[in-house]
Amino acid sequence: MEVFLDKGTMEFLTVASEYCAFVEKARKFTRKDFVTKLHKILALTYLKMTLLKDDPEYDPMDGEPEAFLSEYDYEHIRGIVSEKLGSLDHFIDITHAAMYDGETEQMEVSQCIADVYHNLKNFAENFRTGSEESAQASRAELIGDFRDTWGPRALALLAALHTFVYSPEIDDEEDEYYNNTNRPRSTGNSLLDNYMDSYRQRS
């Protein structure tokens, strides 16, 4: 794997792992700290990703990356991030690189964070425990997906986080609902938790 453990790949692997570890610990931070630190980590991640180069000698037929994350893992991350963001978890517009006609799609902030996490976590796990072939394939896939999907999502997310960090309307306090000590405990099922939260807020 020497060819792929160049300086640029190792630096990106470091910041990608830091992003994943930080998002996984979202509940340990105040909302303001979470948003502020995520803004910095994501900006660095995006920068390091732009420095990775395609390997002209890599053949996609040489192997496939392993998929380490399940749908439950994805929903778990999205759920804890949405819980931390509270009212900041709104929909943002995303323009994909392939959408030259200017069309956009809307995604929640927490969904974008989880999507970037999904790409970076699989990449990091392939390098940590996967075979040489799967690590090579994961690197190639990550670069391709960055151009077309998670790169544009990261940019839209950075814009939203920038607004959160520098807007005078965003104070240091959590939403009152999320500070309520009587808030029901998580069931461990993020889909059910999100449904129940929405139900309670409508009541």
C-alpha positions as CSV (number, residue, x, y, z in Angstrom):
1,M,0.0,0.0,0.0
2,E,3.1,2.3,-0.1
3,V,1.9,4.1,-3.3
4,F,-1.3,5.2,-1.5
5,L,0.3,6.1,1.8
6,D,1.8,9.3,0.4
7,K,1.9,12.5,2.5
8,G,-1.3,13.9,1.0
9,T,-3.3,10.7,1.7
10,M,-2.0,10.4,5.2
11,E,-2.8,14.0,6.0
12,F,-6.3,13.6,4.6
13,L,-6.8,10.3,6.5
14,T,-5.9,12.2,9.7
15,V,-8.4,15.0,9.3
16,A,-11.1,12.6,8.0
17,S,-10.7,10.5,11.1
18,E,-10.8,13.6,13.3
19,Y,-14.1,14.7,11.6
20,C,-15.6,11.3,12.2
21,A,-14.5,11.1,15.8
22,F,-15.8,14.6,16.5
23,V,-19.3,14.0,15.0
24,E,-19.6,10.7,16.9
25,K,-19.1,12.7,20.2
26,A,-21.6,15.4,19.3
27,R,-23.5,14.9,22.5
28,K,-20.5,15.9,24.6
29,F,-20.4,19.5,23.3
30,T,-22.6,22.5,23.7
31,R,-24.4,23.4,20.5
32,K,-22.2,26.5,20.0
33,D,-19.0,24.5,20.5
34,F,-20.2,21.8,18.2
35,V,-21.1,24.2,15.4
36,T,-17.9,26.2,15.8
37,K,-15.5,23.3,15.9
38,L,-17.3,21.4,13.1
39,H,-17.0,24.5,10.9
40,K,-13.2,24.4,11.4
41,I,-12.8,20.7,11.0
42,L,-14.9,20.5,7.8
43,A,-13.1,23.5,6.2
44,L,-9.8,21.7,6.8
45,T,-11.2,18.4,5.5
46,Y,-12.4,20.1,2.3
47,L,-9.0,21.7,1.8
48,K,-7.1,18.5,2.3
49,M,-9.4,16.7,0.0
50,T,-8.7,19.1,-2.9
51,L,-5.0,18.2,-2.6
52,L,-5.6,14.5,-3.3
53,K,-4.9,13.5,-6.8
54,D,-6.3,10.8,-9.0
55,D,-4.0,7.9,-9.5
56,P,-3.7,7.4,-13.3
57,E,-2.5,3.9,-12.9
58,Y,-5.4,2.7,-10.7
59,D,-7.7,0.3,-12.4
60,P,-11.3,0.2,-10.9
61,M,-11.3,-3.5,-11.7
62,D,-8.5,-4.2,-9.3
63,G,-10.9,-4.3,-6.3
64,E,-13.9,-2.7,-4.5
65,P,-14.0,-0.8,-1.2
66,E,-15.7,-2.5,1.7
67,A,-18.8,-1.0,3.2
68,F,-18.4,-0.7,6.9
69,L,-21.5,1.5,7.8
70,S,-25.0,0.2,7.9
71,E,-28.2,2.2,7.5
72,Y,-28.6,2.1,11.2
73,D,-25.2,3.6,11.8
74,Y,-26.0,6.4,9.4
75,E,-29.4,7.1,11.1
76,H,-27.8,7.0,14.5
77,I,-25.2,9.7,13.5
78,R,-27.9,11.8,11.8
79,G,-30.1,11.5,14.9
80,I,-27.6,12.6,17.5
81,V,-26.5,15.5,15.3
82,S,-30.1,16.7,14.7
83,E,-30.7,16.5,18.4
84,K,-27.6,18.7,19.0
85,L,-28.5,21.3,16.4
86,G,-32.1,21.7,17.5
87,S,-33.8,24.5,15.5
88,L,-30.6,25.0,13.4
89,D,-31.3,21.7,11.7
90,H,-33.2,23.1,8.7
91,F,-33.1,22.4,5.0
92,I,-30.3,23.9,2.8
93,D,-30.0,24.0,-0.9
94,I,-27.3,21.9,-2.6
95,T,-26.2,22.2,-6.2
96,H,-24.3,19.1,-7.4
97,A,-21.4,19.5,-9.7
98,A,-23.3,17.7,-12.5
99,M,-26.3,20.0,-12.3
100,Y,-25.1,22.6,-14.8
101,D,-28.7,23.8,-15.3
102,G,-28.7,25.2,-11.8
103,E,-31.1,22.7,-10.3
104,T,-30.7,22.0,-6.6
105,E,-32.0,19.6,-4.0
106,Q,-32.8,20.3,-0.4
107,M,-31.3,18.4,2.5
108,E,-31.3,18.9,6.2
109,V,-28.1,20.1,7.8
110,S,-27.8,16.9,9.9
111,Q,-28.3,14.8,6.8
112,C,-25.4,16.6,5.1
113,I,-23.2,16.1,8.1
114,A,-24.1,12.4,8.2
115,D,-23.5,12.0,4.4
116,V,-20.0,13.5,4.7
117,Y,-19.4,11.3,7.7
118,H,-20.5,8.2,5.8
119,N,-18.0,8.8,3.0
120,L,-15.1,9.6,5.4
121,K,-15.8,6.8,7.8
122,N,-15.9,4.1,5.1
123,F,-12.7,5.6,3.7
124,A,-10.9,5.6,7.1
125,E,-12.1,2.1,7.9
126,N,-10.9,0.7,4.6
127,F,-7.4,2.1,5.3
128,R,-7.5,0.9,8.9
129,T,-8.7,-2.7,8.5
130,G,-9.3,-3.3,4.9
131,S,-7.0,-5.0,2.3
132,E,-4.7,-3.1,0.1
133,E,-7.1,-3.5,-2.8
134,S,-10.0,-2.2,-0.8
135,A,-8.0,0.8,0.4
136,Q,-7.0,1.6,-3.1
137,A,-10.5,1.3,-4.3
138,S,-11.8,3.4,-1.4
139,R,-9.4,6.2,-2.2
140,A,-10.5,6.3,-5.8
141,E,-14.2,6.1,-4.9
142,L,-13.8,8.9,-2.4
143,I,-12.2,11.2,-5.0
144,G,-15.0,10.5,-7.5
145,D,-17.8,11.0,-5.0
146,F,-16.2,14.2,-3.8
147,R,-16.5,15.7,-7.3
148,D,-20.1,14.6,-7.7
149,T,-21.8,14.3,-4.4
150,W,-20.3,14.9,-1.0
151,G,-18.0,17.7,-2.1
152,P,-21.0,20.0,-3.1
153,R,-22.8,18.9,0.1
154,A,-19.7,19.9,2.2
155,L,-19.7,23.3,0.5
156,A,-23.4,23.9,1.2
157,L,-22.8,22.7,4.8
158,L,-19.8,25.1,5.2
159,A,-22.0,28.0,4.1
160,A,-24.7,27.0,6.7
161,L,-22.1,26.6,9.4
162,H,-20.6,29.9,8.5
163,T,-23.9,31.6,9.0
164,F,-24.4,29.8,12.4
165,V,-21.0,30.8,13.7
166,Y,-21.0,34.4,12.6
167,S,-24.6,35.4,13.0
168,P,-25.3,37.6,16.0
169,E,-28.7,36.0,16.3
170,I,-27.1,32.6,17.3
171,D,-26.5,32.8,21.0
172,D,-24.6,30.4,23.3
173,E,-27.8,28.7,24.6
174,E,-29.4,25.5,23.5
175,D,-33.0,25.5,22.3
176,E,-35.3,25.6,25.4
177,Y,-36.8,22.3,24.3
178,Y,-33.4,20.6,24.2
179,N,-32.4,22.0,27.5
180,N,-35.5,20.7,29.2
181,T,-34.4,18.1,31.8
182,N,-37.8,16.4,31.5
183,R,-37.2,15.6,27.8
184,P,-37.9,11.9,27.2
185,R,-34.8,9.7,27.0
186,S,-33.7,8.3,23.6
187,T,-35.2,4.9,22.7
188,G,-32.0,4.0,20.9
189,N,-33.9,4.0,17.6
190,S,-33.2,7.4,15.9
191,L,-36.1,6.9,13.4
192,L,-38.5,6.4,16.3
193,D,-36.9,9.2,18.3
194,N,-37.3,11.7,15.5
195,Y,-40.9,10.7,14.9
196,M,-41.7,11.1,18.6
197,D,-39.9,14.5,18.7
198,S,-41.9,15.8,15.8
199,Y,-45.2,14.5,17.3
200,R,-44.5,16.2,20.6
201,Q,-43.6,19.5,19.0
202,R,-46.9,19.4,17.0
203,S,-48.9,18.7,20.1
